Amino acid sequence: MTGGGPVTLLTGATGFLGSALAARLLGQGRTVRCVVRGASADERTRRLRAALRVIGARGASGAEGVSPAEGVSPGEGISPGEWENVDVVPGDLSQERLGLPRGRFEALVDGVTDIVHCGARVTMALPYGALHDANVRATEELLGLAEAGGARFVHVSSMAAVAHRLTGEPFELLDPVSGGYGQSKWSADRLVSVAHQEKRVRAVILRPGRVTADSRTGRSNPDDLMERIVRMCAVLGAAPHLDTRVRLSPVDWVARLMIRLAGDDTLHGRAYHVVSDRSMPWSSVPTALRAAGHTVRELPYAEWRSLAVTAGRDHAEAARVAHALPADGLVLDERAASRPARARRDLAADFPEPPEPEALLRDTLAAWGRTGQLPTPHGPPAGAPRPGHGGDR
């Protein structure tokens, strides 16, 4: 590690969004001190390298449309020079002081200018009590580090923390929410906002919604139900008929917007919705699958769900999808009224436009086909449009 340049302490760097944030910070010339779980230094390094390797060379550079750095194959993600600015440190969010002795915990903030807290235990199946330590106590302890070290605090929260009736972006959340995960993120947001208002830290809260596949490489979010449903439609040769819209917020765009917001002191003391404000009807999904060469018929939701349940008896991925499907219908954009309004207003001309969703979907399906995440199609039907290359990504 070179130790040059600003130093960011980052949690969640091995996760889907956290690894994209790490790559973009490294591309800015920062040293990134990544808190990683693992029984040994070798295991922690392996986990982080595996997460960053799949980012893609353009994600690591922090710029769009550039060639991979010398010595970096497409998809390796982090150049040797950037690896020198990675500092892997042990830490487990579920443990008091991240499982570290007090002195070692306090030393995490040595030389740190910013703490980007992206780590969390993300599950909708557990109650608040089971998530408190990883999602609430860890936030409180990291706020204490930021206060002691004079570091800026960037809290990567979640739209799950925001009551459904709210469409704006309040920094201080007063309306309670339901569900253990949402409650834990609501509590963490409250801690951050109070710490800022009491002038103990300078903080900004960034609330992503659904974070979807990388717009350049098709790297998928392994925890996103919508993406798994799209792939399942190709496998089953059938798609559900849904009266819902789909909003795609690709991870590279989310990371780009977050780092831009986090780096401006004048924006601290505010909360931002980090979601695309562009959406498309669900019907665009089976249309795009057909254009990519897949035979897809449309079925009533109950019939399609039954088909997925049957497929799940023999295939683990189908079982995983079927288990998560509600019995009485599916809504894929529950936050249709939410927009990145504050980011658009505050960044003005510097606001990065999200990709156009139909073009993004076509490119993502093509990338999934190349990487084996979709079955091989038999070729597009006669007269069907072929996948194109969308936008300015």
N, C-alpha and C positions, 0 to 999 in steps of 0.2 A: 504494500500500500504506500502511495506517495505522500499522503497527508497534505497535499496542496489544495488550495481552493476552499470554498465554504463546505461545511460538513453537515449533512442531514442524518438524523437518526430516524430510521424507517422501520415500522412494524408491518407484518403481513407481506413481506417481500417475496415469499414463496407462493403466494396466492395469485389468482388470475389477474385481478386489478393491481395488486401490490407489485407484481413483477413488472408490469407495464410502467408503473410510476418509477420504480428503481431504474429501469432502462432510460427513461426520459431524463431523470435527474443526473445520471451518469453522462448522458449525452450533452448536458450543460456544463460539464467539467467539474461537477461536484464530487466530493468524497461521500459515499453513502455507507453508513454504519447500519447494517441490517441485523435486526433481532430475529434469530431463527431457533426453532426448537430442534433438539437432537441430543443423543446420548454422548456424542463425541464431536470434536472439531471436524473430523473427516466427514461424518454424517451430515453435519450442518452445511458444510461447504458443498457436498454432493447435492443436497436438496436445493440449495440456492442456484448452483450452476444449472441443474436440470430445469428449474423454473425460468431462468433467464435465457437459456439456450434456444428456447422455442419462440422468443419474442420476434425475431427477424431483424436483419441488419438495419433496416430503416427505422424500426422502433428504437433500437439502441442509440442511433445517432441523434435522435430528437428532431430530425428534419424529415420532411416528406420528399420523395422523388430523388433521393441521392443514391449513389452506388455504394455497395458494401465496402467497408474499410479494407485495406490491404490485409490479407491473411485471414479474412473472415468469410466463410462460406455463407450463402443465403440461408437464413434460419438459425445460424449460430448465435446471433443476437448481440453479444458483447465482445468488443475488440480486446486484444491483449492489453492495450493501453488503458482501457476503461476498467478492466479487471483489477488493475493495480490500485484503483480508487475504491475498491470494495473492501469493506471491513466487516467480517462475519463475527457477530458476538452472540453468546448463548442467551436464551430467554424464553420463558413460557408464560403467556398471558394469564393462564389459569392459576398460576402460583403467586403467592405473595412476593412482592418485589421481583416479579418475573422468575422466581426461584433462585435468586442470586443473594449472596451475602450483602449486607448493607453497603459496605465500602465499594464492592464491585458494581452494585446497582447504581450508586451515586456517581461512579466514574463513567457511566454510559454517556453522560451529558458533557463530558470534558471536551471543550473545543467545538461543541455543536451550536450551530446557528438556528437550526429549525428541527422540530420534531414533527414528522408526518405519521400520524397514528392511523394506519389502514387496517391493522389486524383486528380480528373479531372472531368469535365462534358464531357461525351463521347456520342456524337451523330453525325451522318453524315448528319442530316437533317437541321442543322442550319448554318447560315453564321458566319464568323469570329467575327463580332461585337457582336453577341449574346453570344459568348463563351469567349470573351476577359477577362472579369472580373474573371471568375472561373479558366481559364486555363493559362492566361498570367499575369494579375496583381497579383494574389495570389502567383504565382511563384516568382515574383519580390519581394514581401513583405517577403516571407519566406527566400529568399536569404539575405535580409537585417537582418533578425533574426540570420541567421547562421553567418553572418559577425560580428554582435554585440556580439554574444556569443562564437565565435571561434569554432563553430561546423562544422563537415564535412557535406557536402550536397550531398545527393543521389537523383538524379532526375530520377524518373520512367517515361520515355517518351513514345514514340510509333514509330513503323515503319512507321506510317502515316506521320511522320515529314520528312521522307527521300524521296527525289526525286526518281522516279522509275528507272531512268537510273543508279543510284548509287548502287553498290553491296557491296562496302566496308563499313567501319565504321568510317567515319570522325567525329571528336569531334565538329568541327565548320562546320555547314551546310551553304553553300552559295547558292545552287540551290533552287529556290522557289518551292513550291508545290501548288496543287490546292485543293479546298474544305475547308470549314470553320474549321473543326476539325483539319485536317492536318496542315493548316496554323497557328492555335493557338498553336499546339505542336511545330511546327517549330520555332515560335517566342519565346516560352518558352525555347527551347533548346539553342537558340542564347543568351538569357539572362544568362543562366547558364554557357555557354562556355566563354562568355566575362568576367563574374565575376571571373571565375577561372583564366583566362589568365591575368587579372589585379591583381591577387593575393589577392582578397578580400575574397575568400572562397577556400576551397579544395573541388573539385566536381568531380563526376563521373556520366555519363549519361547511363542509361540502357534502351534499346529500345525493348520491347516485340512486337511480332506480335500477331497472334491469340493465345489466352490462352485457353486451353481446359480442359476437366473434370479431376478431381483428379485421378491419376493412381491407387490409393488404394481403394478409397471409391466410385468413380463414381460421386462425387459431380459435378454438371454441371454448366457451365457458362450460366447464364440466358440470356445473351445478345448475345450469339454466334449463328449466323444464321446456320452455318454448323451443329452444334449439333442438332438444331431444325429440320433441314432437314432430318437428319438420323432418328430421332424419327418419323417424319412424314411419312417416307418410310414404317416403320413398321405398322403405323396406317392405311395407305392407301393400304398396300399390294402391293405397286409398288414403283419402284425407277427410276429416270431418267437415261438415257444413257448419260454419260458425258465423254468428252475427257479432263480430268483434273486430277491432283494429289491432295492428301490430306496430310497435315502435321499436326501432333498432338503434341502440346507442353503442356503437362499436368501441371496444376497450381502448384502442389507440386514440380515438377522438376524446373519450372521457378523460384519459390520462393527460392528454395535451391541454384540455381546458382546465383540469384541476391544477396542474403545475403553473399555468398562467395565473390563475386566481390566487394560488398560495403564495406566489412570489411578489405580490404587490401589497406593501404595508397599508396603503390607503384603503384597501378592501377588508381589512380585518375588523372584527366586530360585527360581521354580517354572516348570513347563511345563504348558500346558493344551491338551487336545484341543478344537478348536473345530469340532465336528460335531454335527449333530442326532442325538438318540437316538430318533427316530421314523422308522419305515420302513413300506413297504407292499410287497406282492407285485408282481412285474412284471405279473401279469395285470390289475392295476388300470389299467395304461397303455392297452391296447387297449379296455378297458371305458370309460375316460374319453374316448378318441377317438371311440368310437361315440356316446357321450352328447352330444358336441359336434357330431354330425352327419356324421362321416366313416365311410365304409364301409371296414371293416378286417376282413380274414379272418386267421386265425392259421395259420401254417405251421411245420413243423419248421425248426430253426435253419439247417441246411445248405441247405434249399430257399429260405428267405428270403434268406440270404446270396448265393446264386446270383442271385436276382432283383435284389438291390442291385448286384452286380457288373455284371450286364447293363445296368441303368439307368445305371451309371457310364460306359458307353461314349459316352453322349450328353450327360450332365449333370455338370458339374464338382463340384457338392456331393455328388451320389451317389457319384462316384468317390472323393472325399475320405473319405466314410464307409466305403465298401467297402474301401479300402486299409487302414483301421485295424481292420477286423474280423478277429478270430482265426478260424482254420479250424475249430477243434474245440469251439466253444462260447463262451459269454459270461457272465461273472459281473460284475454291476454294483455290488455292495456287498462288496468284498473285506475290509472292516474291520468286519464285522457286530458283532464283540464290543467295538469301541471306543465309548466313551461320553464325554460331557463331564462325567464324574463329579466331577472336582476343581472345575470351575467351579460346578457345582450346589452342592457343599458349601461352597465359600468365599464365594460370593455370596448363598447362602440365598434370602431373599425377593426380592433384587434380580436374580436370574437371569432373563433374558428367555426365556420359553418359546418353543421353535420352533413354527412353524405345523404344523397337522395335515396330513399329506402328501397325502391324497386331495383335500381341499379346495384345497390349494395347487396341485396338478396341474390341477384344473379351472379355477382362475383363471388359471393360466399359459397353458393352451391357449386360453382366451378372449382373453387379451392378445395372444398370437401371431397369432390370427385377425385381430384388429383392426389389427395392424401389418404384415400381409402375410407373416408368417413361416410360415404354414400355408396350404395351398390352401383355396379357398372350399368349404365343405361343401354338400351338396345338401339339407341338413335332417336332423334326427334321425329315426331309424326310429320307426315307430309304437310308442308305449308306452315309448320310451326316456326316462330321466330327463334333464332339461335341466341345463346347468351352473349351479352356484350360486355364491354368494360366501362363501368360507370364512373362519372364524376371526375373530380380533380384530386383523388386520394393518392 
